[in-house]
């Protein structure tokens, strides 16, 4: 029996080593020593322009790419829309303006701007004031009908619905719907503030002061959210060491309509205006008078936020924009994915394993193969807007999600890679520039319970070193 068991073990070891044969020996050894099956990893590494890869392992296996999926969405958008594509948020009136007063409703019509942050929303309102409008004797109408809200999931993948990265997209998305809460110790007391201010937010400070270490000072903070008709009450509770520095955290606590209205009214009042009515969702009626069209930043600038900082809601909005542009509105994630599928077919990029759920990779359904991603990156390297695409990628040791990663492997600026991580998923894809100036395509997809641990990081480091430091 011992001989049989030994034979089975040897056969298993042989099969393991055969499966890892395409990997460098030291990488295969790393997996073996950590009891990570080679079939949980896909790797495709090649020089741009070469006929074949230098390292190819499980390249056709569908994998969950996590946030690396954003490369597909942003590359398609750049090629289809152009680097200078811009969104427009319209402001219209349904009523009569006499002097500086609108007798009727003001309509905010969303154009899908993925980066209508609070500073830019303030500029929009400033434009309205510059046109002479001060008083609104009516309601604020929210026209977000460019995207189909019923087709956009609002379920948080990790169950953390208040985390800003789980905010669902909306055609009239202001500041990602997020509120930044700050805790500031002052003379032994704890002050709590919210930014931006919203007239629909009621903030209650129930923090208790405590002694103790400052290292984990925010771990005992609690957040209680109650939606109460026309407003939401947020209670900040728990305990915090009053002798420590302050802390801040962003959360999405207000429903979309409350947030847009509450922030609009608070900013409008700060600008010296008044708004007497409430709010409701609706369509801009035919014949509504246009007051202003507020133009967004360029697509090239927007995708830097998507890729460098892995902004999920912006990526999801971008997918829906493709749906609007090429399938009509109201857009759904499915129509955006269909537009990308047609683009890939026209471009001749083969990605048969591709499954796009929301365009951001914040999904358990999303799939891509290493060979498919490599084909996309090869095409993108020859694309007219490649400089803008490359500029959007995190630079190892410099910025974004790679600010503290891969230092010492290559000189600054030579690694431009998108990271991706979910529980049981670690991914990396993009470009590396060798010492000889050659550009390499890098794709590493790892789906395994240990992928988030040290072995997942070591795997990426060793594969990069095998190419850049032979």
Number of C-alpha atoms within 10 A of each C-alpha: 6 7 8 9 10 11 12 12 12 12 12 12 13 12 12 18 18 13 16 22 14 17 22 13 11 13 20 21 15 16 20 16 10 11 11 20 15 23 15 17 25 24 26 27 26 21 20 19 14 10 8 12 18 14 18 19 22 21 23 18 19 20 24 29 33 28 28 30 31 30 29 22 25 25 22 22 23 22 17 16 14 16 20 12 16 18 21 16 20 19 23 20 23 21 15 12 16 10 10 14 17 20 17 17 22 27 27 23 23 22 26 27 26 30 25 23 15 19 10 17 19 17 13 20 19 15 16 17 17 10 11 12 20 20 21 22 18 18 19 25 24 23 20 22 21 22 26 16 17 8 12 18 13 13 12 16 13 12 9 12 17 17 16 21 20 22 25 23 27 27 25 26 26 22 19 27 28 24 22 15 18 16 22 18 19 12 8 11 13 20 15 19 17 17 13 19 18 21 19 23 21 16 16 14 15 17 21 15 15 13 12 12 11 14 8 10 19 17 10 12 15 13 13 11 15 13 14 10 8 13 18 20 17 18 18 21 16 17 19 27 23 23 18 16 12 19 14 13 14 17 20 19 25 24 13 21 18 24 28 22 22 23 24 22 22 18 21 21 15 10 14 10 18 17 21 11 13 15 19 14 14 15 14 22 11 7 9 15 16 13 16 16 17 20 16 20 17 15 23 22 17 23 31 21 20 26 30 22 18 25 22 26 26 29 29 27 28 30 33 33 29 25 25 21 15 17 17 15 16 17 26 26 25 19 22 28 22 18 22 24 20 12 16 17 11 9 12 12 19 16 20 14 18 20 20 24 20 30 31 31 29 28 20 14 14 22 20 25 27 29 26 22 29 27 18 22 25 21 17 22 19 12 15 13 16 18 13 19 22 19 16 25 29 26 25 26 22 16 16 21 20 21 14 12 17 19 15 10 17 19 14 14 14 20 29 25 26 29 27 24 20 20 14 16 23 28 28 21 27 23 26 24 19 17 12 7 9 11 18 25 24 28 30 27 31 27 23 19 14 17 24 18 12 10 17 24 15 15 20 22 16 17 21 20 15 14 18 18 12 6
